[in-house]
Amino acid sequence: MAGPRLERLNSPLGGRKVRLRGLRGAGFFALGLMLVVAAVPAAAQVSEDEARKTADAAISRIRSPYCPGLMLEVCPSAQAEALRDSIRLAAAQGQSAKGIVEDVIARHGEEWRAVPRRSGAGLLAWLILPLALVVGGLVLWGRIKVMRTQGPARAAADAPMSDEERARLEAALREFEHAEDAA
């Protein structure tokens, strides 16, 4: 009888008997599995299509740190492929496109952002083009207005022609008439 008693004392449970046999063991396993699945946040459960769209949106907003001058989505290097894979993994885990972009920019640097921020210094990039178009349109409108009031014939008639210019004009007209007669 010393044999079974010795086993109980050396067991990790300190002599207590634990028996999980048959359906009871399977029930505990299923309960544990359900608790683990329930503990996973709902945000982390993302469909494949949603994850792909999020990853593609994030990848299209980043320039490649490994192929200067190219976007991350077209860079052929192995490092860029690894970065795209890590972005796809983050999207599959439920991270937003904006969060993924900010994470990549934090690791690699602000110069790899393809689309400027809409705040701070990035706001200037969003405002320069519309302001340039408005100012250019106003300058063009003003110039057209001035040309209409003065008229191109009036501007040419007001400018006096020098004797040298008159001689060059008459020589060009004679040459033109001679070329027409020859043809």
C-alpha positions in Angstrom: 0.0 0.0 0.0 2.9 2.3 0.1 2.9 2.5 -3.7 -0.3 4.5 -4.3 0.2 6.7 -1.2 3.6 7.6 -2.5 2.2 8.6 -5.9 -0.3 10.9 -4.2 2.3 12.7 -2.2 4.5 13.3 -5.2 1.7 14.5 -7.5 1.7 18.3 -8.3 -1.8 18.6 -6.7 -0.5 17.6 -3.3 -2.4 14.3 -2.9 -5.8 15.6 -4.2 -7.5 13.4 -6.7 -8.6 15.1 -9.9 -10.4 13.1 -12.5 -11.5 14.5 -15.8 -12.7 11.6 -17.7 -15.3 11.2 -20.5 -17.9 13.9 -21.0 -16.8 16.0 -18.0 -13.4 16.6 -19.4 -14.8 17.5 -22.9 -17.3 19.8 -21.2 -14.5 21.7 -19.3 -12.5 22.0 -22.5 -15.5 23.4 -24.4 -16.2 25.9 -21.6 -12.6 27.0 -21.6 -12.7 27.5 -25.4 -15.9 29.5 -25.2 -14.4 31.8 -22.6 -11.3 32.4 -24.7 -13.4 33.2 -27.8 -15.7 35.5 -25.8 -12.6 37.3 -24.4 -11.4 38.3 -27.9 -12.7 41.8 -28.5 -15.3 42.2 -31.3 -13.1 44.8 -33.0 -10.4 42.2 -33.6 -12.8 40.0 -35.5 -12.7 41.5 -39.0 -13.9 39.9 -42.2 -11.3 39.2 -44.9 -12.9 41.7 -47.3 -12.9 44.5 -44.7 -9.3 43.7 -43.7 -8.2 43.8 -47.4 -9.9 47.2 -47.9 -8.4 48.6 -44.8 -4.9 47.4 -45.7 -5.2 48.7 -49.3 -6.3 52.1 -48.0 -3.4 52.2 -45.6 -0.9 51.0 -48.2 -2.1 53.7 -50.7 -1.3 56.5 -48.2 2.3 55.5 -47.7 5.4 56.1 -49.9 7.9 53.4 -49.9 10.9 53.8 -47.6 12.7 51.2 -49.6 12.1 52.5 -53.2 12.5 56.3 -53.1 10.1 58.0 -55.5 7.6 55.1 -55.5 4.5 54.4 -53.6 4.6 51.4 -51.2 1.9 49.6 -53.3 4.2 49.4 -56.4 7.7 49.0 -54.7 9.2 45.7 -55.9 11.7 45.2 -53.0 11.4 42.4 -50.5 11.4 44.8 -47.6 8.4 46.6 -49.0 6.6 43.3 -49.4 7.3 42.5 -45.8 6.0 46.0 -44.8 2.8 45.4 -46.9 2.4 42.0 -45.1 2.7 43.6 -41.7 0.1 46.2 -42.7 -2.3 43.4 -43.9 -1.8 41.6 -40.6 -2.6 44.7 -38.6 -5.7 45.3 -40.7 -6.8 41.7 -40.1 -6.4 42.3 -36.4 -8.8 45.1 -36.6 -6.6 48.2 -36.7 -7.9 51.1 -38.7 -6.2 52.4 -41.8 -5.4 55.7 -40.1 -3.9 53.9 -37.1 -1.8 51.7 -39.4 -0.5 54.7 -41.4 0.4 56.5 -38.2 2.2 53.4 -36.9 4.3 53.1 -40.1 5.0 56.8 -40.1 6.1 56.7 -36.5 8.5 53.8 -37.3 9.9 55.1 -40.6 9.5 58.9 -40.5 7.1 61.7 -41.7 8.7 62.0 -45.1 7.0 58.7 -46.2 3.5 60.0 -45.8 2.0 60.2 -49.2 -1.1 62.3 -48.2 -0.3 65.3 -46.0 -2.1 65.8 -42.7 -5.0 68.2 -42.6 -3.5 70.0 -39.6 -0.3 71.9 -38.8 2.2 72.2 -41.6 0.3 69.7 -43.7 -2.7 72.1 -43.8 -0.5 74.5 -45.9 -0.1 71.8 -48.6 -3.9 71.5 -48.8 -4.4 75.2 -49.0 -1.7 76.3 -51.5 -3.2 74.8 -54.6 -6.8 76.2 -54.2 -5.3 79.6 -53.2 -3.0 79.6 -56.3 -6.0 78.7 -58.5 -8.1 81.5 -57.1 -5.3 84.1 -57.3 -4.4 82.9 -60.9 -8.1 83.2 -61.9 -8.4 86.7 -60.5 -5.2 87.8 -62.3 -6.4 86.3 -65.6 -9.9 87.9 -65.2 -8.3 91.3 -64.5 -6.0 90.9 -67.6 -8.9 90.0 -69.9 -10.9 92.9 -68.6 -8.0 95.3 -69.3 -7.5 93.8 -72.8 -11.2 94.2 -73.6 -11.3 97.9 -72.6 -8.2 98.8 -74.5 -8.6 96.4 -77.4 -5.6 94.8 -79.3 -6.0 97.1 -82.4 -6.0 100.2 -80.3 -2.8 99.1 -78.5 -1.1 98.4 -81.8 -2.3 101.7 -83.3 -1.1 103.7 -80.3 2.4 102.5 -80.6 4.4 104.5 -83.3 6.4 102.5 -85.8 10.0 103.5 -86.4 11.5 103.9 -90.0 13.6 100.8 -89.5 10.5 98.7 -88.5 8.6 100.1 -91.5 11.4 99.1 -93.9 11.6 95.6 -92.5 7.8 95.2 -92.8 7.8 96.4 -96.4 10.7 94.0 -97.2 8.8 91.1 -95.6 5.6 91.9 -97.6 7.5 92.1 -100.9 9.2 88.7 -100.1 5.8 87.2 -99.3 4.2 88.5 -102.5 7.1 87.2 -104.5 6.8 83.7 -102.9 3.0 83.7 -103.8 3.7 84.6 -107.4 6.3 81.8 -107.8 3.9 79.2 -106.5 
